[in-house]
């Protein structure tokens, strides 16, 4: 019977003895001698060290011969790439509880620290503008063609989510939206429904927002979205390290990415930073997508406007610091209203559309 391969999370928890046992199970591939394992033992290398800091040069410095050092360093990289856990594999209540417990949350998404995008401080949307009318008409057309979203599957709901996101992105410059974008973090990987990116140059782009569509199970969506945003932070940090100037060599690795979880009707917003997580799980953002809307679109227009203002405000906030080093990104989060308290206010700007 084939032994189940450990996940990255499991390897990270290995102590030195457990790591050596794991390496011995790979004897056919690694062909390590006892003297090689003794170096691992003597240097007290644990699972976290193995995945994050081990290099061939380091192993050779400790006395390991070139051959086994190269194989072990390569195997370390292989473990990181092949054994990342997918976002979609988090499905059970136990999985969701484990995700929240990593952030010190023990009783559901309502206990996640809240941030409230203040509608009066976000970007005002002109309801009479052609872009807004196009958005509303597109939603109404979809309701006529596909029917209301009650009992609809994820694909149908994503049609409505896509309309809202494309409208928001079209109102800002140098942003792009990528459906089914592949995200690879330090611990998790997988495709996300929509990644919104800031175009920095012809070859560089930074993820500023991840959107997850769900037919229901908002708790599942929020937990998966937090993992997606964390992995997006990992990718941004790696990219920023490559483009750092010499003057920023000792800059911190502070990073943050916004998240959106939506059923098409209900909308939740998250923020994942390298210092903590925040959400709007206790604030209702809802769009009515019923047949009654075809007769009277007043509530639809009001709520689409409200949600567009929030999304545009979040995108503007994050996009405005994409070219900044981490320390300046961090400083920009420390507003007078204390961004990481109960309220996050976004700077007021001129009317859009």
Long-range contacts (C-beta under 8 A, 24 or more apart in sequence): 5-82, 5-83, 6-83, 7-83, 7-84, 7-85, 8-51, 8-79, 8-80, 8-83, 8-84, 8-85, 8-186, 8-187, 9-85, 9-187, 10-47, 11-47, 11-50, 11-51, 11-79, 11-83, 12-47, 12-48, 12-51, 12-187, 13-47, 14-46, 14-47, 14-50, 15-46, 15-47, 16-40, 16-41, 16-44, 16-45, 16-46, 18-47, 19-45, 19-46, 19-47, 19-50, 23-72, 26-75, 29-71, 29-75, 30-68, 30-71, 30-72, 30-75, 31-68, 31-71, 32-68, 32-71, 32-72, 33-68, 36-64, 36-65, 36-68, 36-72, 39-63, 39-64, 50-76, 50-79, 51-76, 51-79, 51-80, 80-186, 84-184, 84-185, 84-187, 84-188, 84-189, 85-187, 85-188, 85-189, 86-188, 86-189, 86-190, 87-183, 87-188, 87-189, 87-190, 87-192, 87-224, 87-227, 87-228, 87-231, 88-190, 88-224, 90-220, 90-223, 90-224, 90-227, 91-220, 95-223, 96-219, 96-220, 96-223, 99-223, 99-226, 99-227, 100-223, 103-226, 103-276, 103-277, 105-277, 108-219, 109-218, 109-219, 109-222, 109-223, 109-279, 109-281, 110-281, 110-282, 112-222, 112-270, 112-277, 112-278, 112-279, 112-281, 113-276, 113-277, 113-278, 113-279, 113-340, 113-341, 113-342, 114-278, 114-279, 114-280, 114-281, 114-282, 114-283, 114-342, 114-343, 115-269, 115-271, 115-278, 115-279, 115-280, 115-339, 115-340, 115-342, 115-343, 115-344, 116-280, 116-283, 116-342, 116-343, 116-344, 117-269, 117-280, 117-310, 117-313, 117-314, 117-344, 117-345, 117-346, 118-343, 118-345, 118-346, 119-306, 119-309, 119-310, 120-348, 121-313, 121-345, 121-346, 121-347, 121-348, 122-309, 122-310, 122-312, 122-313, 122-346, 123-171, 123-309, 123-312, 123-313, 123-316, 123-349, 123-351, 123-352, 124-309, 124-351, 124-352, 125-305, 125-308, 125-309, 125-312, 125-351, 125-352, 125-353, 126-351, 126-352, 126-353, 127-301, 127-305, 129-353, 131-167, 131-170, 131-171, 131-353, 132-167, 132-304, 132-305, 132-308, 132-353, 134-167, 135-163, 135-164, 135-167, 135-304, 135-308, 136-297, 136-300, 136-301, 136-304, 138-163, 139-163, 139-289, 139-300, 139-304, 140-293, 140-294, 140-297, 140-300, 143-289, 143-290, 143-291, 143-293, 143-294, 144-294, 147-291, 148-289, 148-290, 148-291, 149-263, 149-264, 149-265, 149-289, 150-290, 152-215, 152-264, 153-215, 154-213, 154-214, 154-215, 156-264, 157-213, 157-214, 157-215, 157-262, 157-263, 157-264, 157-265, 158-193, 158-213, 158-264, 159-264, 160-264, 160-287, 160-289, 161-193, 161-194, 161-211, 161-213, 161-262, 161-264, 162-194, 164-262, 164-287, 164-304, 164-307, 164-308, 164-311, 165-194, 165-196, 165-211, 165-260, 165-311, 167-308, 168-308, 168-311, 168-312, 168-315, 169-196, 169-315, 171-312, 171-352, 171-353, 172-312, 172-315, 172-316, 172-319, 174-198, 174-199, 174-319, 175-199, 175-208, 175-315, 175-319, 176-205, 183-207, 183-210, 183-228, 183-231, 183-232, 183-235, 184-231, 184-234, 184-235, 185-227, 185-230, 185-231, 185-232, 185-233, 185-234, 185-235, 186-231, 186-234, 187-230, 187-231, 188-227, 188-228, 188-230, 188-231, 189-231, 190-228, 192-228, 195-232, 196-315, 198-318, 198-319, 198-322, 200-322, 200-323, 204-239, 204-243, 206-236, 206-239, 206-240, 206-322, 207-232, 207-235, 207-236, 207-257, 208-257, 208-258, 208-315, 208-318, 208-319, 208-322, 209-257, 209-258, 209-259, 209-260, 209-314, 209-315, 209-318, 210-257, 210-258, 210-259, 210-260, 211-259, 211-260, 211-261, 211-262, 212-259, 212-260, 212-261, 212-262, 213-262, 213-263, 213-264, 214-261, 214-262, 214-263, 215-263, 216-263, 218-261, 218-263, 218-266, 218-268, 221-261, 221-262, 221-263, 221-268, 222-261, 222-268, 222-270, 222-279, 222-281, 225-259, 225-260, 225-261, 225-270, 226-259, 226-270, 226-272, 226-277, 228-259, 229-257, 229-258, 229-259, 229-270, 229-271, 229-272, 230-272, 232-257, 232-272, 233-257, 233-272, 233-273, 233-274, 237-274, 240-325, 240-326, 244-325, 248-325, 251-325, 251-326, 251-327, 252-326, 252-327, 252-330, 253-326, 254-326, 254-327, 254-329, 254-330, 255-326, 255-329, 256-318, 256-329, 256-333, 257-318, 258-314, 258-315, 258-317, 258-318, 260-311, 264-289, 265-289, 267-307, 267-310, 269-310, 269-314, 271-344, 273-333, 273-340, 275-340, 276-340, 278-340, 278-344, 285-310, 312-352, 313-346, 314-346, 316-346, 316-349, 317-346, 317-347
